[in-house]
């Protein structure tokens, strides 16, 4: 009798665990589908507008080979990238600004 009770409990536990696992998997799939639908809608809106930058998934650091040098002159933050590009923005407003480049930089000539 004790053995039958133990087997019944074990089978019940296995059935419950399987049920919980299936429910969790369904919830995960639903969450992923919602995320995918949201991304697709954003992409479609972006393409309809034709004014979006689709390549926003990579940072400027990765795009231009990393940062070679950063410095600030009169609240103008200058970032020199390894591949050559230069970014100059005001520290407070994030608007473009002008600052001198190092004499050895390719754009300073």
N, C-alpha and C positions, 0 to 999 in steps of 0.2 A: 504494500500500500504506500509506504514511504517512497519507494522507487517511482511509482506511477505519479505521485504528487510532484516529485523533483523533476521528472521528465516533462510533465505538463507545464510547470513553471518555466523551464528552460525554453520550451517551444514558444510559450507566450512572450517571453523576453525577446527571443529572436524575431518573432512577428512584429513586436512593437518597435524594435530597433530598425528593422527593414522599413517599416511604415514611416518612421521619423526620417530616415535617410532619404527616402523617395520624396517626402514633403519638402525637405531642405533643398534637394536638387531641383525640384520644380520652382521653388522660390528664387533660387539663384538664377535659373534660366529666365524667369520673368524679369528679374532685375537687369540682367544683361540685355534682354530685348528692349527694355525701356531706355537704357543707356544708348543702345545702338540707334533706336528710333530718334532720340534726342539729337545725337550727333548727325544723323542723316538730315534731319530737319534744319539744323544749323547750317550744314553744308549747302543744302538746297537754297536756303535764304541767301547765303553768301554768294552763290553762283548767280542767282537771280539779280542780285544787286550789282554784280560784276565789279565791285569796288573793294573787295576784301583781299587780304593777303593769305592765300591758302597755305603757304609754307610757314605757319606760325608754330609748328610743333618743335622746331629746333631753335635753340637760342643763338644770339649773335656771336657768342663766344665760340660755339661749335661751328657756325657757318664760316667764320673768318679765321679759323685756326688758333683760337685762344688769344688772350690778352698779352701783349708784349709789354706795355707800359701804361700807367694811369697817373695823371697829375691834374692839379687844379690851378688855374690862373684867374684871379679876379672873379671868383664864383663861376667860372666856366670850366666844367669838368671835361678833360680830354682823355679819350681812350684810344690808344694805338693798338691795332690788331696785328698779329703775326703775318697775315697774308697781305698787309698793306693798308686796308681801309682805316679811316680815322672818324671818330664820333666825337662831336663837341656839343655839349648841352649845358644849359644853365642849371646849377645845382638845385635851385628852389623851384623854378617853373618848368623844367624839363624841355624848354624851348631851345632851338638851335642857337649857337653863339659862335664867336670867333676868338681864337687864342693862337699864340705863336706855336709853331711846330719845332721840334729839335732840328738843329742844322743838318744832321746826318740822315734825316727822314727823306724818302724818295719824293714826297710831295712838296718839300720845302724849297726846291730848286726852281 
